[in-house]
Amino acid sequence: MSALISSLIGSIAGEILVPGDKSISHRALILGALAIGKTQITSLLESDDVLATATALRNLGVDILKSDDGTWSVFGRGVGGLSEPESVLDMGNSGTAARLLMGVMASHPFKTTFVGDKSLSMRPMERVMIPLRQMGGQFSSRSEGRLPITVTGSVTPVPISYELPVASAQVKSAILLAGLNTQGLTSVVEKEPTRDHSERMLSYFGANLSIEKSSKGENKISILGQPELTGNSIIVPGDFSSAAFIIVAALIVPSSNVKLKSIGLNPLRTGLLKTLQEMGGEIKIYNERFEGGEPVGDLEVSSSSLKGIVVPASRAPSMIDEYPILAVAAAFSLGETHLQGLGELRVKESDRLSAIAEGLSLAGVKVSEIEDSLLIKSTGKVTGGVTIKTSLDHRIAMAFLVLGMAAENPIIIDDSEMIDTSFPDFIALMNRMGASIKEISI
């Protein structure tokens, strides 16, 4: 394990290019593999999670190459054209890769076995297997639907209309990807909007996809099976979830000013942006544009005096990955911050809800963990001076390193190796901006 210590600093500054969006990178590789012809991807996130997707697709018969200039080329096999793998598909720590590829393989008529690391092997997969079984996929797994899982794809998959019981972009995407190789119309109904990267990219590649909104505000996303997708060029925008750590660091460290270039601003991903602005954060958005079907813009963030607010449960789907770093912002805000509707955090890479509460409490912040919500009471100062157990969770690790940048005493995290799953350059980038994050022995 690689322990790190993060200490109080005077300011951070710089003009930053954040690594490519992880969610979009996964989907670009997968849809490039299912298209006909060449897909060229610029700014692909080369994290452990995304590289696991690339390796899995190679094992399924797809040629994927990286050029000297950093662009990636995917030579697609067409919808339904993947080959039976000769070995298991190792998803590492990536729940997105596992769930999306399970959807793809549910409509390919052979067996595919998925494995993952210790953390991923503890995460529930039953929610994605339920609709895929209805489409004809068969699954064998160890107890409670956890990895390793063997998928036996259907020879004649059946289209379904499925209402998501819990908001989940991963489950929605898995169904739509299975529907690609299924004759007829496959539909997913979501009561609350979730990130729509799959829908945008499917349309961009030429899929016959439609979205209907009901009078109740529900979305019905339908895809007509067995199209011919066409290879395309994709520029992956900067990952907002990665940018979130820099944004909060700039807000809580005094005298800071940071510019972030080409950040993905998909409205179903930027709940944190709205929340931080409501808390008093000085965040300017400019040069807004579209790239590859996704909204993109530049941000300028300056240190700010933050205040506590109520963050409603309805906002959770648009910022589910950002609650650890939002909790850090709340720790440096004046008053009470009430984060509601956080039940989904209990089945992430760790029980993030408890990890946030325990870590902040250790650091001297008053926190109440109430079922699926957190109440954080702060004076605007954090004592720190503690060691945080990260439980193999990259977002917990990065969030508490940011906390250490503004706490009165240093914060130590017990393990940092998993940060490479989403943000390989995080430590070096933060230190270039003025942070003091160093490796230590504990």
PyMOL commands that set and color helices and strands:
alter all, ss='L'
color gray80, all
select helices_A, chain A and resi 22-34+48-59+95-105+120-122+126-134+143-145+169-180+197-204+240-252+271-278+313-318+320-331+343-347+352-362+394-404+417-421+426-433
alter helices_A, ss='H'
color red, helices_A
select strands_A, chain A and resi 3-6+13-17+36-42+63-66+72-77+89-90+111-115+138-142+146-152+161-163+185-190+209-213+219-224+233-235+257-264+282-291+294-302+310-311+334-339+366-370+373-379+384-388+409-413+437-440
alter strands_A, ss='S'
color yellow, strands_A
deselect
rebuild
show_as cartoon
